[in-house]
Amino acid sequence: MLQLYFFPMACSLASRIALMEAGIEARYHLANIWTKKVADDDRDFRSVSPKGAVPVLVLENGQHLTESAAVLQYIADRKPETGLAPPPGDPDRYRLQEWLSFIGAEIHKAFLFPTFWYKDDASLAKPRARIGQTLSVPSAHLADREFLVGDRFTVADAHLTWALLLLRAAGIDVAQWPSLSAYHARMQARPQVKAAIGIEAALRKTLAA
């Protein structure tokens, strides 16, 4: 069985969404990204991944896979019949990689990461100045599309759905971009997406209590 090390509402939520959309059973381990401790047994999370970051997917052969783009692609390829990733040779497979890279680099690392890790205005000035231009890209793309890639839900949608959730927590009103707001509502209405978010939101509340 696959195992996912996650932190509630962190980027590993996209991996949980992908696993649930694919119908793949997995064992989930909460790893506190602030204390670097695994909740199961209080061991050092860096013994699981020296990066100390989620997601970490433990494969059935015991190998560890990190980085959202790689983990999401792996999950999708485990169940190709679900269409969570275009098949090899399909031009849209490269579009999937394009969006996974964009979300990871331009939204997650360029804006969300500094917003939640650095609190001083000087460090956040440039990310805040750029985020509007960054979000205009998926906004324009989704103006006449239901999904990011092709005509069905893919792991790129799982990734962007998570990012849009965190943007709200970071003080960005996605309603400024109507196509993004409508897209996000559609994605959150999907049963497995809604269930995954519900699980992690509830867990996050217990950590904050």
Backbone as a ProteinNet text record, in pm:
[ID]
protein_1_A
[PRIMARY]
MLQLYFFPMACSLASRIALMEAGIEARYHLANIWTKKVADDDRDFRSVSPKGAVPVLVLENGQHLTESAAVLQYIADRKPETGLAPPPGDPDRYRLQEWLSFIGAEIHKAFLFPTFWYKDDASLAKPRARIGQTLSVPSAHLADREFLVGDRFTVADAHLTWALLLLRAAGIDVAQWPSLSAYHARMQARPQVKAAIGIEAALRKTLAA
[TERTIARY]
84.3	0	88.1	48	118.7	100.2	199.3	190.7	221	139.5	158.9	186.6	300.1	330	278.5	197.3	127	121	87.4	51.1	-80.6	-178.9	-312.8	-313.7	-373	-392.5	-263.4	-152.4	-30.2	-42.9	63	55.1	30.4	56.3	27.1	-122	-206.3	-350.3	-378	-302.2	-320.9	-298.7	-200.3	-173.4	-286.9	-341.8	-457.2	-575.4	-599.8	-708	-685.5	-562.4	-532.1	-554.1	-508.1	-527.8	-676.4	-755	-897.3	-969.9	-932.3	-992.2	-959.2	-839.6	-797.7	-854.8	-911.3	-962.6	-853.3	-738.3	-623.9	-622.2	-624.9	-613	-468.7	-453.3	-318.6	-321.4	-204.8	-189.6	-134.5	-196	-158.7	-87.5	25.5	103	115.3	69.4	78.9	221.7	283.4	418	409.7	447.7	439.2	555.5	523.8	628.6	697.4	638.9	700.4	796.2	751.7	836.2	923.1	892.1	963.2	948	830.7	801.6	686.4	694.6	587.2	492	364	267.5	253.6	270	252.6	341.3	469.2	567.3	669	645.5	730.7	872.8	895	1030.7	1056.4	1180.5	1222.4	1175.9	1095.2	1044.2	1157.9	1270.8	1384	1447.4	1409.4	1453.4	1372.5	1254.5	1172	1217.1	1236.7	1286.8	1379.1	1504.7	1597.7	1549.6	1461	1408	1317.7	1260.2	1171.7	1043.8	1003.1	885.4	790.8	663.5	562	532	479.2	444.5	564.2	554	644.5	556.7	574.2	499.7	593.9	559.2	638.3	577.2	655.4	607.3	605.7	543.3	530.3	664.7	764.6	898.5	983.9	924.1	993.9	1064.7	1073.7	1138	1050.3	1115.4	1045	1047.2	931.1	918.6	873.8	942.5	908.7	881.2	836.2	800.6	662.8	575.5	435.9	421.5	496.5	481.1	509.2	614.6	650.5	549.6	509.9	414.4	280.1	233.6	104.9	109.4	219.2	233	233.4	303.4	310.2	170.7	97.9	-37.9	-125	-118.2	-199.2	-164.9	-36.4	6.7	-22.7	-50.1	-90.8	-229	-312.2	-448.1	-475.8	-412.1	-426.3	-569.3	-651.1	-789.9	-871.8	-822.9	-896.9	-876.2	-775.9	-749.9	-691.5	-634.4	-575.8	-449.2	-394.3	-284.2	-301.2	-275.1	-277.7	-172.8	-196.1	-102	26.6	134.8	259.8	235	297.3	280	171.6	81.8	-24.1	36.1	19.7	75.5	28.5	-91.8	-142.6	-64.3	13.5	94.9	198.7	247.2	342.9	273.6	147	68.4	45.7	26.6	12.1	138.2	254.2	380	398.3	353.7	363	285.9	163.5	82.1	132	175.7	230.9	353.5	436.4	555.5	517	422.3	379.3	320.8	231.5	168.6	272.3	362.4	463.9	561.2	603.7	705.8	647.9	545.7	498.7	393.1	314.9	214.7	264.2	305.5	346.8	475.8	585.2	714.5	733.5	678.1	700	610.2	493.4	402	360.1	303.6	250.3	360.3	471.5	579.4	628.9	668.9	714.5	605.1	480.4	370.9	353.2	364.7	340.6	466.7	583.7	707.2	772.8	758	822	714	725	618.2	651.7	778.2	811.9	774.1	730.1	679.8	785.5	911.2	1016.9	1032.1	1023.4	1037.2	917.2	801.3	678	640.8	713	675.4	675.1	782.4	789.6	687.5	672.3	569	429.4	397.3	264.7	246	352.8	343.8	322.6	372.2	367.1	243.9	176.1	74.5	-42	-78.8	-188.4	-156.9	-36.2	5.8	12.4	60.6	70.5	-66.8	-163.9	-297.4	-373.8	-330.9	-398.5	-375.5	-267.9	-238	-341.5	-361.7	-467.1	-606.2	-624.9	-755.9	-792.5	-700.9	-727.1	-744	-663.4	-669.1	-804	-859.6	-984.1	-1108.8	-1092	-1207.4	-1307.1	-1257.3	-1347.8	-1318.5	-1262.4	-1231.7	-1282.9	-1320.6	-1365.6	-1248.5	-1144.9	-1029.8	-901.2	-790.6	-663.6	-612.3	-628.4	-572.3	-682.8	-701.5	-800	-941.2	-1020.7	-1162.4	-1202	-1101.9	-1134.7	-1040.4	-1080.9	-1002.7	-870.6	-761.2	-629.8	-563.5	-445.3	-373.5	-331.1	-325.8	-298.4	-412.6	-534.7	-649.4	-644.5	-599.4	-583.4	-483.8	-376	-271.7	-321.6	-390	-439	-551.4	-635.2	-741.7	-682.1	-577.6	-509.5	-453.7	-385.7	-322.6	-425.5	-540.7	-644.3	-700.7	-710.3	-752.8	-657	-526.8	-426.5	-416.3	-446.5	-445.1	-546.7	-661.7	-763.2	-710.1	-643.6	-585.6	-473.6	-410.9	-302	-352.5	-484.9	-542.5	-568.3	-564.3	-592	-736.4	-815.7	-955.5	-961.6	-980.6	-981.8	-1101.2	-1200.7	-1316.9	-1277.4	-1157.2	-1107.3	-1093.2	-1081.3	-1068.5	-1188.5	-1298.5	-1423	-1406	-1321.5	-1305.5	-1236.6	-1141.9	-1076.9	-1173.7	-1253.7	-1351.4	-1452.5	-1502.8	-1599.3	-1534.7	-1411.4	-1336.5	-1319.6	-1280.5	-1255.8	-1384.2	-1495.7	-1624	-1656	-1630.1	-1655.3	-1568.7	-1441.7	-1350.3	-1389.3	-1425.4	-1460.4	-1592.5	-1673.6	-1800.7	-1782.9	-1666.1	-1641.1	-1639.9	-1710.4	-1723.2	-1591.5	-1493.7	-1367.3	-1283	-1291.1	-1219.5	-1278	-1409.3	-1477.7	-1443.6	-1441.4	-1410.6	-1266.5	-1172.7	-1032.1	-1010.5	-1070.6	-1057.7	-1119.3	-1235	-1301.6	-1216.2	-1152.7	-1065.6	-951.3	-887.1	-768.7	-804	-915.4	-958.1	-988	-1051.6	-1082.8	-955	-858.6	-731.2	-655.6	-661.3	-591.1	-649.4	-780.3	-843.6	-797	-777.5	-731.4	-589.5	-507.7	-370.9	-367.7	-464.9	-469.7	-531.6	-604.7	-675.2	-578.4
-119.9	0	125.2	224.5	351.4	421.2	501.9	581	726.4	816.8	959.2	1032.2	1098.2	1188.7	1326.4	1385.4	1508.3	1600.5	1725.7	1820.7	1883.4	1892.2	1936.6	2073	2076	2194.7	2245.5	2174.6	2207.4	2151.9	2167.8	2127.7	1978.4	1899.8	1756.4	1727.8	1829	1810.7	1772.1	1827.4	1792.1	1643.3	1585.8	1442.2	1360.1	1404.9	1334.6	1338.7	1455.5	1467.4	1369.9	1364.3	1275.5	1129	1089.9	952	918.2	1009.8	984.2	985.1	1076	1078.1	950.7	896.3	772.8	648.3	662.8	546.2	457.9	517.1	442	449.9	335.8	334	363.1	438.9	473.1	487.7	476.6	503.1	644.9	722.8	863.5	887.2	959.5	991.9	1143.5	1198.6	1342.4	1378.4	1465.5	1513.9	1663.8	1706.6	1848.6	1922.7	2009.6	2078.3	2186.7	2224.1	2326	2261	2153.4	2087.6	1977.1	1936.3	1827	1694.3	1671.2	1547.4	1473.4	1340.1	1256.6	1224.5	1251.1	1238.3	1094.6	997.3	856.1	816	855.2	803.5	907.3	1033.4	1144.9	1137.5	1059.3	1054.5	1177.8	1200	1315.1	1294.6	1387.6	1376.6	1377.1	1439	1441.6	1304.6	1208.9	1071.5	1007.3	1064.1	1019.5	1089.3	1220	1298.7	1407.2	1408.2	1512.1	1652.7	1664.8	1796.3	1852.1	1763.5	1807.6	1870.8	1836.5	1897.9	1789.9	1822.4	1734.2	1780.1	1688.9	1549.8	1456.7	1343.5	1231.1	1109.6	1047	926.5	807.3	714.3	592.6	485.9	437.4	340.8	201.5	109.3	-25.4	-97.3	-50.7	-110.7	-40.5	53	122.4	249.3	276.4	399.4	519.7	635.1	758.3	853.7	908.5	1004	1137.2	1245.7	1378.4	1474.2	1594.1	1702.1	1675.2	1774.3	1756.7	1713.7	1775.9	1742.2	1594.8	1542.1	1401.2	1309.4	1343.1	1259.1	1255	1369	1374.1	1294.4	1307.5	1231.7	1081.9	1041.4	899	845.8	918.5	875.2	861.5	960	955.4	834.5	804.5	693.7	556.6	553.8	427	383.3	479.7	448.6	525.2	484.5	559.7	567.7	468.6	467.5	583.3	646.5	758.4	888.4	892.2	1013.9	1127.5	1097.9	1203.6	1262.1	1193.7	1246.7	1193.3	1274.4	1223	1112.8	1018.7	908	952	874.5	906.1	917.8	1016.9	1040.3	1139.5	1165.2	1264.9	1403.4	1496.4	1631.2	1697.8	1662.9	1723.6	1680.9	1572.3	1531.9	1640.1	1707.1	1814.4	1939.4	1957.5	2067.1	2043.4	1918	1884.6	1924.4	1888.4	1923.8	2075.7	2140.9	2286.9	2349.9	2301.8	2358.1	2316.6	2193.6	2152.5	2237.2	2264.1	2346.4	2490	2543.7	2682.4	2701.4	2611.5	2622.9	2609.4	2511	2489.2	2605	2659.7	2764.2	2903.5	2936.6	3075.2	3109.6	3010.6	3038.5	2989.3	2861.6	2804.5	2868.5	2847.6	2891.7	3043.3	3105.2	3249.4	3333	3280.9	3361.6	3294	3173.3	3110.1	3078.2	3026	2990.3	3111.7	3220.4	3335.2	3396.7	3391.8	3451	3380.9	3248.4	3174.2	3153.3	3173.1	3151.4	3281.8	3387	3515.1	3618.7	3689.8	3781.1	3928.6	3962.2	4103.6	4157.3	4282.4	4344	4352	4370.1	4382.2	4253.9	4139.3	4010.8	3979.5	4035.6	4001.5	4101.3	4211.6	4316.2	4265.8	4198.4	4151.3	4041.8	3940.2	3839.5	3899.7	3994.4	4057.2	4137.2	4199.9	4280.2	4193.8	4069.6	3982.8	3894.4	3869.9	3765.4	3795.5	3921.4	3954	3915.7	3947.9	3911.7	3760.2	3692.9	3546.4	3483.5	3528.6	3467.8	3501.6	3606.8	3640.6	3532.9	3454.5	3349.1	3237.1	3168.1	3066	3125.2	3250	3313.1	3323.6	3371	3381.9	3244.2	3149.5	3013.8	2948.4	2974.4	2908.8	2987.2	3094.6	3175.9	3097.1	3003.2	2924.4	2774.9	2734.9	2593.9	2551.5	2424.9	2372.8	2325.6	2272.2	2216.5	2276.2	2258.3	2312.3	2242.9	2110.5	2031.2	1945.7	1959.2	1875.1	1900.3	1793.6	1808.6	1730.1	1702.7	1630	1671	1636.3	1665.8	1589.7	1660.5	1597.4	1638.3	1583.5	1618.4	1765.4	1829.1	1973.2	2049.2	2002.5	2065.6	2044.2	1926.6	1902.3	2001.5	2026	2117.1	2261.3	2306.5	2444	2463.6	2363.4	2374.1	2400.1	2326.1	2350.7	2492.8	2535.1	2666.9	2777.8	2763.8	2866.2	2870.4	2757.1	2754.8	2834.5	2813.9	2881.8	3029.8	3065.7	3207.7	3284.6	3225	3289.8	3309.5	3206.4	3217	3320.7	3345.9	3443.5	3584.9	3600.9	3734	3776.7	3682.2	3713.4	3674.1	3768.8	3743.1	3696.8	3568.3	3510.9	3561.2	3618.8	3673.7	3785.7	3840.2	3940.5	3882.9	3751.4	3682.5	3588.3	3633.2	3554.2	3413.5	3396.3	3261.5	3169	3221.9	3141.7	3108.1	3207	3185.8	3078.7	3085	2985.3	2847.7	2844.8	2718.8	2656.5	2737.8	2685.6	2628.5	2695.5	2644.3	2509.3	2495.3	2367.6	2256.5	2286.6	2184.3	2140.6	2236.1	2203.2	2127.5	2134.2	2061.6	1913.9	1876.8	1736.2	1655.6	1543.4	1470.1	1435.6	1385.6	1345	1465.1	1572.5	1694.9	1751.1	1757.4	1808.3	1724	1592.4	1502.6	1521	1532	1548.8	1679.4	1786	1915.3	1908.3	1842.6	1829.8	1756.6	1648.6	1570.9	1658.5	1729.4	1805.5	1932.8	1995.4	2114.5	2078.3	1961.4	1916.8	1886.3	1822.7	1794.1	1921	2019.7	2145.5	2215.4	2206.3	2267	2202.6	2070.4	2002.9	2045.2	2075	2119.7	2261.7	2341.7	2480.6	2495.3	2390.4	2398.9	2401.7
0	0	0	-77.9	-78.2	56.2	92	214.2	180.1	233.4	206.9	337.2	343.1	454.1	414.2	500.6	467.1	587.8	562.4	667.3	624.8	715	675.1	606	488.5	405.2	341.5	359.9	286.2	144	64.5	-75.9	-92.9	10.5	4.9	-7.8	16.9	-5.1	-150	-243.7	-384.7	-407.1	-336.9	-349.9	-290.2	-177	-120.1	-217.4	-275.5	-374.1	-488.6	-539.7	-652	-614	-496.4	-451.2	-440.9	-386.7	-369.9	-504.4	-593.1	-727.1	-803.6	-781.1	-848.9	-783.5	-664.2	-592.3	-538.6	-505	-453.7	-301.3	-236.4	-90.5	-52	54.3	101.9	253.3	313.1	456.2	468.9	554.8	567.9	701.4	695.1	814.4	825.2	936.1	956	996.6	918.8	947.5	971.8	1091.2	1125.4	1059.3	964.9	889.2	970.9	1084.3	1170.1	1269.9	1335.3	1436.2	1377.5	1252.9	1185.2	1260	1315.4	1385.4	1315.7	1312.7	1258.8	1374	1354.5	1463.8	1513.4	1424.4	1462.3	1579.5	1572.5	1668.6	1715.5	1679.3	1723.7	1669	1563.2	1506.8	1420.4	1391.8	1312.3	1167.1	1117.4	980.6	879.4	915.6	822.7	803.2	886.9	863.4	751.3	723.1	610.7	483.2	493.8	381.1	433.6	391.6	436.6	402.9	305.3	269.5	379.2	459.8	566	515.9	395.3	333.2	282	279.2	221.7	79.4	-3.3	24	12.1	82.5	60.7	36.5	-76.9	-110.3	-97.7	-9.2	6.2	-84.7	-179.2	-276.3	-215.2	-283.9	-229.3	-218.1	-292.9	-282.9	-177.5	-104.2	3	-37.6	-166.8	-210.4	-178.2	-158.5	-123.8	-243.3	-274.4	-384.6	-326.1	-364.5	-313.1	-428.3	-392.9	-484.9	-546.9	-533.3	-575.5	-721	-810.4	-952.1	-977.6	-915	-934.4	-867.7	-745	-672	-744.9	-790.2	-860.6	-991	-1064.5	-1189.3	-1161.6	-1056	-1021.6	-987.9	-905.4	-867.9	-991.9	-1079.2	-1201.5	-1287	-1297.1	-1382.7	-1322.2	-1191.3	-1129.8	-1176.5	-1212.8	-1258.2	-1388	-1497.7	-1622.8	-1672.9	-1634.3	-1681.6	-1624.8	-1518.4	-1460	-1537.5	-1623.6	-1700.5	-1619.6	-1502.7	-1420.8	-1482	-1580.3	-1660.8	-1802.4	-1903.7	-2041	-2057.2	-2145.5	-2162.8	-2231.1	-2215.1	-2285.6	-2435.9	-2496.4	-2639	-2671.6	-2577.3	-2597.7	-2574.4	-2669	-2650.1	-2521.5	-2477.5	-2354.4	-2230.8	-2241	-2126.1	-2092.7	-2194.7	-2173	-2119.8	-2158.9	-2101.3	-1952.4	-1914.2	-1773.2	-1696.7	-1751	-1686.3	-1681.6	-1785	-1790.6	-1673.6	-1650.8	-1543.3	-1405.4	-1389.3	-1260.5	-1224.7	-1322.9	-1300	-1267.2	-1340.4	-1319.1	-1179.4	-1140.3	-1009	-898.1	-913.4	-812.1	-799	-911.6	-908	-889.4	-966.1	-970.6	-865.6	-821.1	-717.5	-582.2	-576	-448.3	-397.5	-468.8	-417	-425.5	-527.9	-543.9	-454.3	-415.8	-334.4	-205	-212.2	-91.8	9.3	-37.2	55.5	133.7	67.9	147	233.3	187.8	265.5	399	398.9	522.8	607	546.7	622.1	665.8	585.9	619.5	644.8	754.1	794.9	775.2	744.7	733	596.2	593.6	470.7	361.6	399.1	298.6	218.4	286	217.2	129.1	164.9	94.3	-14.4	-23.6	-118.8	-263.3	-304	-442.6	-472.9	-384.9	-412.5	-424.2	-337.6	-343.7	-471.9	-517.3	-639.3	-763	-758.2	-876.1	-884.4	-771.7	-770.6	-865.1	-881.7	-972.6	-1115.5	-1159.1	-1294.6	-1309.8	-1205.2	-1208.9	-1225.4	-1146.7	-1151.3	-1278.2	-1346.6	-1473	-1578.5	-1562.4	-1661.4	-1655.6	-1540	-1536.6	-1553.2	-1509.7	-1527.4	-1674.5	-1755.8	-1900.3	-1962.6	-1920.4	-1975.3	-1947.8	-1829.8	-1787.4	-1825.5	-1898.9	-1937.1	-2021.2	-2100.8	-2185.8	-2173.6	-2059.2	-2036.1	-1900.2	-1888.8	-1760.6	-1676.2	-1742.7	-1673.1	-1730.1	-1657.6	-1704.3	-1828.5	-1833.9	-1944	-2005.9	-2135	-2203.2	-2154.4	-2154.5	-2121.1	-1996.6	-1909.5	-1787.5	-1673.6	-1551.6	-1432.6	-1435.9	-1409.2	-1401.4	-1270.1	-1245.6	-1123	-1122.6	-1239.3	-1242.2	-1175.6	-1194.8	-1129.1	-978	-935.4	-791.8	-733.1	-805.5	-758.1	-751.7	-857	-858	-756.5	-737.3	-637.3	-500.2	-464.1	-336.1	-331.8	-436.3	-436.5	-419	-482.3	-469.2	-327.6	-262.7	-122.6	-34.6	-56.1	25.7	-7.3	-130.6	-166.8	-82.5	-61.3	22.4	163.5	217	350.9	355.8	240.7	233.1	206.3	203.4	187.5	44.7	-48.5	-188.7	-220.5	-265.2	-300.2	-445.8	-464.1	-599.2	-680.1	-612.2	-683	-779.4	-762.4	-857.2	-997.7	-1006.2	-1134.7	-1148.2	-1208.4	-1212.2	-1267.1	-1368.1	-1424.3	-1323.9	-1245.6	-1142.1	-1029.3	-992.3	-884.5	-924.2	-1047.6	-1095.9	-1106.3	-1154.7	-1164.2	-1026.8	-930.5	-796.1	-735.9	-760.4	-710.7	-774.2	-904.1	-972.6	-914.3	-893.4	-843.2	-702.1	-617.4	-479.8	-469.4	-575.1	-576.1	-611.1	-660.2	-691.8	-561.5	-554.8	-427.9	-360.8	-437.5	-375.8	-333.8	-411.2	-374.2	-245.2	-240	-120.8	1.7	-15.9	96	143.8	50.9	87.6	163.6	114.2	182	321.1	332.6	461.6	563.6	519.9	609.1	661.3	570.7	610.6	687.4	652.9	727.8	872.2	892.4	1027.7	1106.3	1040.5	1105.7	1141	1052.5	1077.9	1200.3	1216.9	1334	1463	1460.7	1581.9	1617.6	1517	1544.5	1599.3	1554.3	1600	1738.7	1781.5	1910.8	2027.8
[MASK]
+++++++++++++++++++++++++++++++++++++++++++++++++++++++++++++++++++++++++++++++++++++++++++++++++++++++++++++++++++++++++++++++++++++++++++++++++++++++++++++++++++++++++++++++++++++++++++++++++++++++++++++++++

